[in-house]
Amino acid sequence: MVVIGKYCRKFRITELECSLKDIEGNENIKALSAFEHGKSSNINHLLKYVKYCKTMEQKERFVQGLITAIRGE
């Protein structure tokens, strides 16, 4: 899960250019941060990144990058 969380954090910062608060609102910033740092295995957080993507191309880049990160490429 550490690899997935690190990828999500990098994508959020570099591609989405947003903060944890932008994705999560005021609700579970700590939970989302824990996910990005490999301290949470709740994969439901992945949907938040997909939903925050503004275009279909951005969603596709997220999913493709996620697959690449999981494979360790």
Buried (B, 14 or more C-beta within 10 A) or exposed (E): EEEBBBBBBEBBEEBBEEEBEEBBEEEBBEBBBBBBEBEBEEEEBBEBBEEBBEEEEBBEBBBEBBEEBEEEE
